[in-house]
Structure formats: structure tokens, C-alpha cells
Amino acid sequence: MSRLPGRNSNNSSRAPHELAARGIEIRALYEQHRRSAVQGEGEHRACNPRQEWLTHFDGRGFAGSPDDGEWGWGLELQGYGGRA
């Protein structure tokens, strides 16, 4: 069996464990950020993959719709603290 240049037996036995640990880290970051609110053009968007919803926040309120986009609903802030 030939070995790749620059690779010794100590590294070869550790590599799968290190790759698996790194894969877990990458998956955790992916899961954390796929539900994050991200800034778009004049709005923020948040996705909930499990519920298959996309929500837009524009500073006045929010609108939500399912991923298929066939319908949606939202709320707009009219006032707060007794001011309208």
C-alpha cells in the first residue's frame, strides 16, 4: 500500500474523527443561521424552514407567507405608548 506524500500514520488515524467533529460544528452553524433574520433592501427577512414560512420586517410591521407564496398576512404598527 502506498502512502500519499507528506502524510504519516498519526495523522491518518486522527483525520476521520477531526473531520466528524468539524462536520458537527458546520452543521450547528448552518442550523443556527438558517433561521436568522437577514437584511435585505429596506427590510429584514427571516425564514422558518420547519414551518415553511418567510417573514418580512420593514420597520412599520411585518408580513408573513408560506414558502409557496399563495397567500400571506401581516400587521402594521399604527402607534405605541398611547400615540397613534
TORVEX-939525 format. One record per residue: residue number from 1; residue in one letter; x, z, y of N, C-alpha, C, O in turn. Coordinates in steps of 0.001 Angstrom, whole numbers. Each point is the difference from the previous one (the first is absolute). Layout:
BEGIN
   resi   resn      n.xx      n.zz      n.yy     ca.xx     ca.zz     ca.yy      c.xx      c.zz      c.yy      o.xx      o.zz      o.yy
    NUM      A         X         Z         Y         X         Z         Y         X         Z         Y         X         Z         Y
...
This chain:
BEGIN
   resi   resn      n.xx      n.zz      n.yy     ca.xx     ca.zz     ca.yy      c.xx      c.zz      c.yy      o.xx      o.zz      o.yy
      1      M       849         0     -1182      -849         0      1182       888         0      1235       891       840       122
      2      S     -1121     -1756       779       813       -43      1217      -680       813      1098     -1223       135        40
      3      R      2043       392       833      -515       785      1123       137      -796      1277       891      -839       143
      4      L     -1783      1116       775        82      -654      1303      1185       564       767       315      1182      -145
      5      P       348     -1994       954      1137       508       771      -432      1133       933     -1073       -51       601
      6      G      1912      1058      -491      -254      1098       921     -1020      1011      -500      -381       900       748
      7      R       -64     -1022     -1968     -1014       914      -529       638       846     -1096       583      -542      -939
      8      N      -686      1855      1050       566       847     -1050     -1127       678      -767     -1157       -64       413
      9      S      1479       700     -1505     -1021       582      -872      -764      1131       669     -1169       205      -327
     10      N      1774       540      1249      -708      1090       671     -1145      -522       857     -1084       582         1
     11      N      1308     -1665       723     -1041      -555       862     -1127      -626      -795     -1158        82       408
     12      S      1468      -703     -1530     -1031      -694      -762     -1017       962      -589     -1174      -353      -113
     13      S      1586      1563      -267      -955       946      -580      -827       685      1076     -1094       484      -290
     14      R      1576      -428      1501      -727       637      1099      -955      -951       692      -999       445       564
     15      A      1265     -1702      -590      -750      -977       786     -1508        26      -241      -745        35       979
     16      P       247       -51     -2216     -1455        -2      -182      -679      1223       615     -1075      -127       586
     17      H      1685      1307      -709      -581      1213       581       -40      -105      1524     -1007       332       626
     18      E      2105      -793       -39        57      -135      1452     -1003     -1035       490      -654       202      1024
     19      L       530     -1306     -1749      -979     -1020       383     -1420       526      -121      -839      -296       851
     20      A       556      1060     -1876     -1336       576      -172      -314       967      1136     -1110       -13       532
     21      A      2071       848      -157      -204       943      1098      -235      -749      1303      -869       369       790
     22      R      1640     -1412      -573      -170      -804      1217     -1355      -700        -3      -635      -136      1046
     23      G       197      -301     -2208     -1311      -636      -108     -1125       950       355      -982      -400       626
     24      I      1119      1658     -1023     -1000      1021       335       -31       211      1511     -1077       106       586
     25      E      2247       -43        51        73       159      1453      -662     -1174       710      -769       189       943
     26      I      1065     -1381     -1393      -568     -1204       622     -1515         1      -152      -715      -317       951
     27      R       217       667     -2129     -1446        38      -235      -671      1022       906     -1067      -271       550
     28      A      1681      1450      -385      -562      1040       860       -68      -468      1444     -1002       233       676
     29      L      2048      -888      -191       -20      -539      1362     -1063     -1082       151      -704       -50      1008
     30      Y       592      -803     -1999     -1021     -1047        21     -1399       617        87      -810      -425       823
     31      E       522      1422     -1662     -1310       644         2      -275       687      1334     -1123       -49       502
     32      Q      2134       684        72      -157       693      1283      -334      -988      1114      -899       252       802
     33      H      1604     -1351      -748      -144      -917      1123     -1131     -1009      -149      -419      -587       998
     34      R       -81       370     -2187     -1086      -967      -130     -1304       537       547      -960      -754       160
     35      R       907      2043       130     -1176       606       629       258       363      1461      -849       633       628
     36      S      1969     -1010       -86       369       339      1367      -763      -848      1006      -398     -1128      -291
     37      A       204      1683      1463      -529      -787      1117      1175      -767       608      1060       571       257
     38      V     -1259     -1856       -32      1049      -829       590      -518      -616      1292     -1186      -303       131
     39      Q      2081       127       804      -386      -546      1290       -78     -1511       -69       907      -664      -501
     40      G     -2010       129      1015      -185     -1444        94      -107      -386      1466       491       716       873
     41      E     -1123     -1831      -606      -188      -454      1383     -1142       773       653     -1169      -322      -211
     42      G      1506      1346      1007      -995       788       712      -819       925      -872     -1028       512       442
     43      E      1454      -288     -1655      -749       871      -896       924       570     -1068      1149      -418      -142
     44      H     -1666      1357      -585       661       517     -1196      -899      -333     -1179     -1224       -27       129
     45      R      1831      -223     -1265      -743      -319     -1212       423       946     -1104      1171       358      -123
     46      A     -2141        38      -672       285       847     -1159      -764      -565     -1190     -1160      -397       108
     47      C      1836       374     -1230      -582      -550     -1214      -145      1119     -1024       877       855      -127
     48      N     -1975      -866      -592      -167       916     -1115      -186      -845     -1255     -1121      -400      -316
     49      P      2207       125      -401       -80      -880     -1163      -934       492     -1098      -631      -806      -684
     50      R       540      2091       516      -862       524     -1061     -1474      -260       295      -766      -338      -902
     51      Q       369       494      2160     -1380      -264       385      -217     -1458       415     -1133      -434       208
     52      E      2222      -304       -93       -35     -1405       406      -639      -177      1377      -885      -833       198
     53      W      1366      1651       751      -480       -33      1379      1157      -252       957      1138       393      -256
     54      L     -1457     -1060      1367       937      -186      1101      -662       544      1258     -1140      -354       298
     55      T      1832      1201       438      -542       609      1208       870      -369      1188      1228        54       -77
     56      H     -1871      -431      1179       674      -355      1251      -314      1070      1044     -1160       375       172
     57      F      2175       114       519      -140       965      1086       500      -684      1269      1133      -480        31
     58      D     -1956       428      1013       415      -715      1205        76       864      1257       112      -539      1101
     59      G      -171      1850     -1235        77       881      1166     -1367       361       550      -118       980       736
     60      R      -914     -1736     -1065     -1373       316       401      -823       493     -1174     -1019       665       187
     61      G      1456      -990     -1396      -741       374     -1192       639      -634     -1209      1189      -319        -4
     62      F     -1999       141     -1027       535      -620     -1206     -1057      -884      -642     -1198       177       220
     63      A      1654     -1113     -1003      -873      -851      -805       591       -59     -1392      1211      -150      -164
     64      G     -2057       267      -825       444       -61     -1380      -759     -1080      -747     -1165      -278       285
     65      S      1842      -319     -1234      -646     -1010      -836       674       -21     -1362      1189       295      -126
     66      P     -1972      -649      -897       621      -142     -1313       940     -1196        -1       -98      -872       864
     67      D       999       830     -1822       985     -1086       -54      -627     -1382       -63       596      -965       478
     68      D     -1797       846     -1062      -623     -1324       -56      -529      -448      1357      -296     -1181       182
     69      G       168      2110       785      -370      -333      1365     -1417      -490       185      -314      -557      1053
     70      E      -556       739     -2031     -1360      -499       112      -841       805       984      -987      -518       522
     71      W      1347      1748      -258      -729       836       937       946      1066       526      1118       136      -497
     72      G     -1546       609      1484       826      1061       552      -828       895       905     -1165      -285       275
     73      W      1759      1342       174      -659       902       936      1069       705       811      1176        -7      -366
     74      G     -1585       616      1470       963       694       833      -674       963       948     -1227        73        71
     75      L      2032       652       645      -458       933      1021       868      -186      1236      1204      -236       -96
     76      E     -1843       349      1265       734       -87      1258      -210      1289       774     -1130       463       155
     77      L      2218       114       329       -52      1238       765      -590      -293      1378       516      -850       726
     78      Q     -1579      1537      -367      -635      -153      1302       483      1046      1000       -40      -223      1210
     79      G       492      1355     -1716       486      1068       868       394      1204      -834      -246        40     -1206
     80      Y       857       937      1850       374      1224      -676        84      1112      1031       194      -273      1185
     81      G      -335      1518     -1611        84      1150       893     -1115        28      1041       217       469      1118
     82      G     -1403      -961     -1462     -1125         1       934        18     -1182       966      -825       -59       912
     83      R      1737      -865     -1094        68     -1177       888      -403     -1242      -774       445      -215     -1128
     84      A     -1275      -583      1732      -413     -1249      -665       414     -1190       833      -255     -1141      -385
